[in-house]
Amino acid sequence: MAEKIKTVIIGAGARGNVYVRQARPGDLEIVGVAEPHEGRRNYIKETYGLSDDVCFESYEELFERDRFADLAIIATNDRMHVDPAEKAMKKGYHILLEKPISPVPEEVYRIGQLAEKYDKVFSICHVLRYTSFVKTLKKLLDDGAIGDLVSIVHNENVGYWHMAHSFVRGNWRNSDETSPMILAKCCHDMDLLLYLIGSDCKKVSSFGSLVHFKEENKPEGAPKRCVEGCPVYDTCQFNAVKLYTQSQLRNWIPRIFNLDEVTDENIIAALYENPYGRCVYQCDNNVVDHQVVNLEFKNNVTVAFTMCAFTKNNERVFRFMGTRGEIEAYMEKNEIILKDFVTGNINKIEVSRSVSGHGGGDSSIMGTLVDAIRGKGEDKSSAVVSVQSHMMAFAAEKSRLENRVIDLDEYVSQVAEKAKQAFK
């Protein structure tokens, strides 16, 4: 049996825990944690039987020590990725870094440059690349199942309840604190498009705004919190009590509410205190609730991408149009429909479902990562590769704000020059 990969967790919130839990049995040995939240830090300590001397409040303290593990899983907040990643590189750790790399283009570019010189595995958590669904799509496109790919329509349906939770009340609500929506939610999508098309992006344009989750749309008499006697309590689709007690969001409670016991009473009590009980029209959010992005690739493939909050389901839907056929693909259903222009055949492919998160992507990325560390495979989402999909997202946001088409090569050149000046 192969030796376990000694691992430290830097940022022991929801995602840091997910990656550890999704590893194959016998792959990882957790030997340390850096986490400022005492409860989360103690959870890792107790779960993995760690001693006090390997449990740190900050990643700076951890990296003051000589390297005592093989792998660093970095799942800190978006704006706290780059410094621990650089420190981990200098100490000689393999790295798994939560996406996005950074909300600052120059920092992303710098990480890509450093990663090129780095002789360890440095993987970014673009977990959707690793799903059976995406692998099946990639093979169909590469095998010419629809001839030459010409155009793609891709919808990122966020889901009204998911938007309210994560991007209005939650951690990714404000781009000044984390990232713009096109990066925080959609860098997965930019990465998928880059991967599936197999060509560099050439031009980007984008439009979108925040139209609904604003003070001006607040129902008359609505209090700051849903539990404080709201006059539209029974009819508001964003009612926090209903969302967290009666919808799929209830399943997220253990990861985000830090409750000893998940009951309706405890959830409602928490909504008096935590950010998730706030009226969606009275939050400090500023990220867009709808955005479209047009992309042209160097192999002449065009993409029309739409992200929208106002859908029932949280799902990704694709249509690939080629010279000999087309593909409809529904990620959350794991369903691919291949339509052949030559034979007229319509073939429905049902991809096997996985119980692990992100359609099997969470477990698959961990297996691929460990294999790469052991020298038995290749990292499929390296930091070097990930830079371009980040740049596509940055360019889309620049286009949206400046109302113009962005040439991606020119944009990256400008970022590179700024990075050179910033990191002399």
PLY file of the C-alpha trace (Angstrom):
ply
format ascii 1.0
element vertex 424
property float x
property float y
property float z
element edge 423
property int vertex1
property int vertex2
end_header
0.00 0.00 0.00
1.27 3.45 -0.92
2.38 5.71 1.89
-0.17 8.32 2.98
0.36 11.92 1.87
0.93 14.03 4.97
-1.38 17.03 4.69
-1.95 20.38 6.40
-5.25 22.25 6.09
-5.04 26.04 5.80
-8.57 27.37 6.17
-10.78 24.74 7.79
-14.17 26.04 6.67
-16.63 24.24 4.43
-14.41 23.75 1.38
-11.26 22.83 3.29
-13.20 20.09 5.05
-14.85 18.89 1.84
-11.59 18.16 0.05
-10.24 16.16 2.97
-13.44 14.14 3.33
-13.55 13.39 -0.40
-10.06 11.89 -0.50
-9.81 8.14 -1.05
-9.37 6.07 2.13
-5.68 5.75 2.91
-4.59 8.66 0.68
-4.16 11.48 3.22
-2.86 11.81 6.75
-3.89 15.13 8.33
-0.96 16.36 10.40
-1.70 20.06 10.96
-4.21 22.89 10.63
-4.17 26.70 10.46
-7.56 28.29 11.13
-8.42 31.47 13.08
-11.90 30.25 14.07
-11.44 28.29 17.30
-14.41 25.99 16.75
-13.30 24.94 13.27
-9.69 24.56 14.40
-10.71 22.36 17.32
-12.94 20.27 15.06
-9.92 19.35 12.91
-7.79 18.82 16.02
-10.29 16.41 17.57
-11.29 14.66 14.35
-7.72 13.80 13.39
-6.19 13.53 16.86
-3.77 16.42 16.45
-1.58 17.83 19.20
-1.67 21.51 20.17
1.73 22.20 18.61
0.43 21.54 15.05
-2.79 23.57 15.41
-2.26 27.22 14.49
-4.44 30.31 14.50
-2.75 31.64 11.37
-0.99 30.27 8.31
1.96 32.56 9.09
2.58 30.57 12.28
2.38 27.29 10.39
4.90 28.39 7.78
7.33 29.58 10.43
7.86 25.89 11.11
10.06 23.70 8.93
8.00 21.77 6.41
6.32 18.88 8.22
3.92 17.67 5.53
3.82 16.91 1.81
0.62 18.73 0.80
-0.96 22.04 1.79
-4.71 22.38 1.12
-5.35 26.14 1.02
-9.04 27.08 1.36
-8.85 30.52 2.93
-11.02 33.47 1.83
-10.59 34.64 -1.77
-8.37 37.58 -0.83
-6.15 35.39 1.36
-5.00 32.83 -1.21
-1.84 34.29 -2.67
0.34 34.85 0.40
-0.10 31.34 1.87
0.38 29.87 -1.62
3.68 31.71 -2.03
4.81 30.66 1.43
3.85 27.05 0.72
5.84 27.12 -2.52
8.91 28.46 -0.75
8.65 25.74 1.89
8.38 23.01 -0.75
4.79 21.84 -0.26
2.58 20.40 -2.98
-0.48 22.67 -3.14
-4.21 22.39 -3.69
-5.59 25.95 -3.85
-9.29 26.82 -3.75
-10.50 28.89 -6.67
-10.32 31.70 -7.54
-6.57 32.17 -7.21
-7.12 35.85 -6.39
-9.52 38.68 -7.28
-6.48 40.75 -8.31
-5.33 40.09 -11.92
-1.68 40.92 -11.21
-1.59 38.42 -8.34
-3.08 35.69 -10.53
-0.49 36.37 -13.22
2.31 36.28 -10.64
1.14 32.93 -9.24
1.11 31.54 -12.78
4.67 32.73 -13.35
5.89 31.28 -10.06
4.05 28.01 -10.69
5.89 27.57 -14.00
9.16 27.41 -12.08
7.74 25.30 -9.27
8.78 21.64 -9.21
5.83 20.44 -7.13
2.17 19.75 -7.94
0.18 22.99 -7.74
-3.48 22.37 -8.52
-6.41 24.82 -8.60
-9.82 23.51 -7.50
-11.58 23.60 -10.87
-13.42 20.50 -9.77
-15.94 20.41 -12.63
-13.18 19.40 -15.08
-12.93 16.15 -13.15
-16.56 15.04 -13.38
-17.64 12.09 -15.52
-20.11 14.44 -17.20
-17.39 16.84 -18.43
-15.02 14.00 -19.33
-17.78 12.50 -21.51
-18.43 15.86 -23.20
-14.73 16.40 -23.83
-14.35 12.99 -25.48
-17.39 13.53 -27.71
-16.10 16.91 -28.88
-12.51 15.72 -29.37
-13.70 12.62 -31.26
-15.65 14.81 -33.71
-19.09 13.52 -32.71
-20.63 16.77 -34.02
-17.95 17.55 -36.62
-16.14 20.82 -36.10
-17.38 22.75 -33.08
-18.69 26.17 -34.18
-20.61 27.73 -31.31
-21.75 27.20 -27.71
-24.65 28.53 -25.66
-24.02 28.03 -21.96
-26.33 28.99 -19.08
-25.22 29.17 -15.46
-28.58 29.11 -13.68
-27.69 30.19 -10.16
-31.06 29.56 -8.51
-32.92 32.29 -6.62
-32.31 30.56 -3.25
-28.59 30.02 -3.91
-28.20 33.63 -5.01
-29.84 34.85 -1.80
-27.67 32.60 0.36
-24.22 33.00 -1.17
-24.25 36.24 -3.14
-26.67 38.52 -1.27
-26.47 37.46 2.39
-23.37 35.29 2.26
-19.60 35.36 1.91
-19.47 36.30 -1.79
-21.97 39.17 -1.71
-19.51 42.05 -2.03
-16.74 42.24 -4.64
-14.77 44.66 -2.46
-14.40 41.89 0.13
-14.11 38.84 -2.14
-14.52 38.76 -5.94
-16.90 39.95 -8.67
-19.63 37.44 -9.50
-18.07 36.46 -12.84
-14.99 35.28 -10.94
-16.48 33.96 -7.69
-19.29 31.93 -9.29
-18.31 31.65 -12.93
-14.57 30.99 -13.02
-15.70 27.33 -13.08
-17.55 28.12 -16.30
-14.68 30.03 -17.89
-12.40 27.09 -17.08
-14.86 24.57 -18.54
-15.23 26.53 -21.78
-11.47 26.87 -22.17
-11.02 23.14 -21.50
-13.82 21.90 -23.75
-13.01 24.20 -26.69
-9.28 23.47 -26.54
-8.19 26.85 -27.84
-7.08 30.15 -26.35
-9.62 32.92 -25.93
-9.30 35.92 -28.26
-11.98 38.54 -27.45
-14.46 39.17 -24.63
-17.48 41.43 -24.20
-19.96 41.51 -21.34
-23.08 43.22 -19.98
-24.92 42.90 -16.67
-25.83 44.59 -13.42
-27.48 44.29 -10.03
-31.16 44.98 -10.63
-33.19 43.36 -7.87
-31.43 42.94 -4.53
-31.38 46.62 -3.66
-32.91 48.91 -1.02
-35.26 50.50 -3.56
-37.02 47.14 -4.03
-37.60 46.57 -0.31
-41.24 45.81 0.53
-42.85 48.63 2.50
-42.33 48.14 6.21
-39.82 45.31 5.84
-37.52 45.05 8.90
-33.78 44.38 8.76
-34.35 40.66 9.40
-36.97 38.20 8.22
-37.68 37.05 11.79
-38.59 40.54 13.02
-42.20 40.63 11.85
-41.94 41.23 8.10
-45.29 42.20 6.47
-44.54 39.98 3.44
-43.29 37.04 5.52
-45.72 34.58 3.90
-45.24 35.68 0.30
-41.52 36.56 -0.02
-39.58 33.95 -1.95
-36.42 34.97 -0.08
-37.87 34.49 3.42
-34.84 33.22 5.37
-36.90 31.08 7.75
-38.50 29.18 4.90
-35.25 28.88 2.93
-33.25 27.46 5.83
-35.92 25.23 7.34
-37.82 24.00 4.29
-35.54 24.17 1.22
-32.35 22.42 0.12
-30.45 25.07 2.06
-31.27 23.14 5.24
-28.65 20.61 4.15
-26.03 23.37 4.26
-26.77 24.31 7.88
-24.08 22.09 9.49
-21.38 23.79 7.39
-22.41 27.41 7.90
-24.41 27.92 11.12
-22.09 26.17 13.61
-25.06 24.71 15.51
-24.64 21.90 18.05
-28.01 20.51 16.93
-29.91 21.32 13.73
-33.54 21.97 14.69
-36.05 24.51 13.39
-35.85 26.32 16.72
-32.04 26.56 16.63
-32.05 27.68 12.99
-34.57 30.46 13.67
-32.62 31.60 16.76
-29.46 31.81 14.63
-31.26 33.94 12.05
-31.63 36.68 14.67
-27.84 36.94 14.82
-26.05 35.65 11.73
-25.86 37.28 8.27
-28.25 34.75 6.72
-31.28 36.18 8.54
-31.03 39.59 6.87
-33.59 41.00 4.46
-32.17 40.50 0.96
-33.04 44.11 0.11
-31.04 45.48 3.05
-27.65 43.81 2.77
-24.23 45.21 1.84
-24.14 43.25 -1.43
-22.93 44.72 -4.72
-22.31 41.76 -7.07
-24.44 41.48 -10.20
-27.53 39.28 -10.27
-27.40 38.74 -14.05
-24.59 38.92 -16.59
-23.97 37.85 -20.17
-20.52 37.23 -21.65
-19.65 36.82 -25.33
-16.38 35.05 -26.10
-14.48 34.48 -29.33
-11.71 31.88 -29.38
-8.68 31.69 -31.64
-10.08 28.63 -33.43
-13.15 30.80 -34.33
-15.52 29.11 -31.87
-17.95 31.61 -30.32
-19.69 31.37 -26.96
-22.78 33.07 -25.54
-22.64 32.64 -21.76
-25.42 33.73 -19.38
-25.34 33.82 -15.58
-28.68 34.60 -13.94
-29.96 34.50 -10.35
-33.61 34.21 -11.26
-34.04 30.51 -11.90
-35.66 27.78 -9.80
-32.80 25.33 -10.08
-29.08 25.72 -9.56
-27.84 24.11 -12.76
-25.58 24.38 -15.79
-27.04 23.83 -19.25
-25.04 23.67 -22.52
-25.73 23.54 -26.24
-22.79 22.71 -28.50
-23.35 23.36 -32.21
-21.11 21.69 -34.78
-20.90 21.16 -38.52
-22.30 17.59 -38.33
-24.49 17.69 -35.25
-25.33 19.27 -31.94
-25.22 18.37 -28.26
-27.59 19.40 -25.49
-26.09 18.81 -22.05
-27.61 19.13 -18.58
-24.94 18.91 -15.91
-27.13 18.45 -12.83
-29.20 15.76 -14.60
-26.01 14.10 -15.90
-27.76 13.95 -19.27
-26.22 14.47 -22.71
-28.30 14.41 -25.91
-26.37 13.91 -29.16
-28.14 14.83 -32.40
-26.49 13.63 -35.62
-27.28 15.66 -38.77
-26.05 12.91 -41.11
-28.02 9.94 -39.76
-30.79 11.85 -38.06
-30.19 9.77 -34.94
-30.78 11.22 -31.48
-28.76 9.48 -28.80
-29.42 10.13 -25.12
-26.40 9.48 -22.92
-27.00 9.19 -19.19
-23.74 9.69 -17.35
-23.38 7.76 -14.10
-24.12 9.87 -11.05
-21.76 10.31 -8.13
-22.68 10.83 -4.51
-19.67 13.07 -3.95
-19.87 16.85 -4.31
-19.90 18.72 -7.64
-21.03 15.64 -9.55
-18.03 13.60 -8.43
-15.56 16.39 -9.11
-14.55 16.81 -5.46
-13.50 13.18 -5.05
-12.00 12.93 -8.53
-9.76 15.97 -8.11
-8.45 14.54 -4.85
-7.64 11.19 -6.43
-5.95 12.87 -9.40
-3.99 15.17 -7.08
-2.66 12.33 -4.94
-1.76 10.27 -8.02
0.15 13.25 -9.44
2.04 13.71 -6.17
2.94 10.02 -6.27
4.16 10.39 -9.85
1.38 8.24 -11.30
-0.56 10.83 -13.27
-0.83 14.39 -14.48
-2.37 17.40 -12.75
-5.28 18.51 -14.98
-5.93 21.94 -13.46
-2.52 23.35 -12.69
-2.04 26.97 -11.65
-0.28 27.62 -14.97
-3.32 26.45 -16.96
-5.79 28.20 -14.65
-4.41 31.67 -15.29
-6.12 32.11 -18.68
-9.63 31.25 -17.46
-9.15 33.77 -14.64
-8.05 36.36 -17.20
-11.21 35.66 -19.22
-13.29 36.44 -16.14
-11.30 39.60 -15.36
-11.65 40.74 -18.97
-15.41 40.13 -18.85
-15.73 42.30 -15.76
-13.60 45.01 -17.36
-15.78 44.88 -20.46
-18.96 45.13 -18.36
-17.68 48.13 -16.42
-16.12 49.94 -19.40
-18.72 48.97 -22.03
-16.21 47.81 -24.63
-14.77 44.69 -26.27
-11.56 43.42 -24.66
-8.75 41.86 -26.71
-7.50 39.18 -24.32
-3.86 39.12 -25.49
-3.62 42.88 -25.06
-5.28 42.68 -21.67
-2.92 39.95 -20.42
0.07 41.94 -21.66
-1.12 44.94 -19.65
-1.60 42.75 -16.57
1.86 41.26 -17.03
3.45 44.70 -17.14
1.59 45.81 -14.01
2.62 42.60 -12.26
6.24 43.20 -13.20
6.08 46.66 -11.64
4.17 45.53 -8.56
6.41 42.57 -7.74
9.89 43.86 -8.48
0 1
1 2
2 3
3 4
4 5
5 6
6 7
7 8
8 9
9 10
10 11
11 12
12 13
13 14
14 15
15 16
16 17
17 18
18 19
19 20
20 21
21 22
22 23
23 24
24 25
25 26
26 27
27 28
28 29
29 30
30 31
31 32
32 33
33 34
34 35
35 36
36 37
37 38
38 39
39 40
40 41
41 42
42 43
43 44
44 45
45 46
46 47
47 48
48 49
49 50
50 51
51 52
52 53
53 54
54 55
55 56
56 57
57 58
58 59
59 60
60 61
61 62
62 63
63 64
64 65
65 66
66 67
67 68
68 69
69 70
70 71
71 72
72 73
73 74
74 75
75 76
76 77
77 78
78 79
79 80
80 81
81 82
82 83
83 84
84 85
85 86
86 87
87 88
88 89
89 90
90 91
91 92
92 93
93 94
94 95
95 96
96 97
97 98
98 99
99 100
100 101
101 102
102 103
103 104
104 105
105 106
106 107
107 108
108 109
109 110
110 111
111 112
112 113
113 114
114 115
115 116
116 117
117 118
118 119
119 120
120 121
121 122
122 123
123 124
124 125
125 126
126 127
127 128
128 129
129 130
130 131
131 132
132 133
133 134
134 135
135 136
136 137
137 138
138 139
139 140
140 141
141 142
142 143
143 144
144 145
145 146
146 147
147 148
148 149
149 150
150 151
151 152
152 153
153 154
154 155
155 156
156 157
157 158
158 159
159 160
160 161
161 162
162 163
163 164
164 165
165 166
166 167
167 168
168 169
169 170
170 171
171 172
172 173
173 174
174 175
175 176
176 177
177 178
178 179
179 180
180 181
181 182
182 183
183 184
184 185
185 186
186 187
187 188
188 189
189 190
190 191
191 192
192 193
193 194
194 195
195 196
196 197
197 198
198 199
199 200
200 201
201 202
202 203
203 204
204 205
205 206
206 207
207 208
208 209
209 210
210 211
211 212
212 213
213 214
214 215
215 216
216 217
217 218
218 219
219 220
220 221
221 222
222 223
223 224
224 225
225 226
226 227
227 228
228 229
229 230
230 231
231 232
232 233
233 234
234 235
235 236
236 237
237 238
238 239
239 240
240 241
241 242
242 243
243 244
244 245
245 246
246 247
247 248
248 249
249 250
250 251
251 252
252 253
253 254
254 255
255 256
256 257
257 258
258 259
259 260
260 261
261 262
262 263
263 264
264 265
265 266
266 267
267 268
268 269
269 270
270 271
271 272
272 273
273 274
274 275
275 276
276 277
277 278
278 279
279 280
280 281
281 282
282 283
283 284
284 285
285 286
286 287
287 288
288 289
289 290
290 291
291 292
292 293
293 294
294 295
295 296
296 297
297 298
298 299
299 300
300 301
301 302
302 303
303 304
304 305
305 306
306 307
307 308
308 309
309 310
310 311
311 312
312 313
313 314
314 315
315 316
316 317
317 318
318 319
319 320
320 321
321 322
322 323
323 324
324 325
325 326
326 327
327 328
328 329
329 330
330 331
331 332
332 333
333 334
334 335
335 336
336 337
337 338
338 339
339 340
340 341
341 342
342 343
343 344
344 345
345 346
346 347
347 348
348 349
349 350
350 351
351 352
352 353
353 354
354 355
355 356
356 357
357 358
358 359
359 360
360 361
361 362
362 363
363 364
364 365
365 366
366 367
367 368
368 369
369 370
370 371
371 372
372 373
373 374
374 375
375 376
376 377
377 378
378 379
379 380
380 381
381 382
382 383
383 384
384 385
385 386
386 387
387 388
388 389
389 390
390 391
391 392
392 393
393 394
394 395
395 396
396 397
397 398
398 399
399 400
400 401
401 402
402 403
403 404
404 405
405 406
406 407
407 408
408 409
409 410
410 411
411 412
412 413
413 414
414 415
415 416
416 417
417 418
418 419
419 420
420 421
421 422
422 423
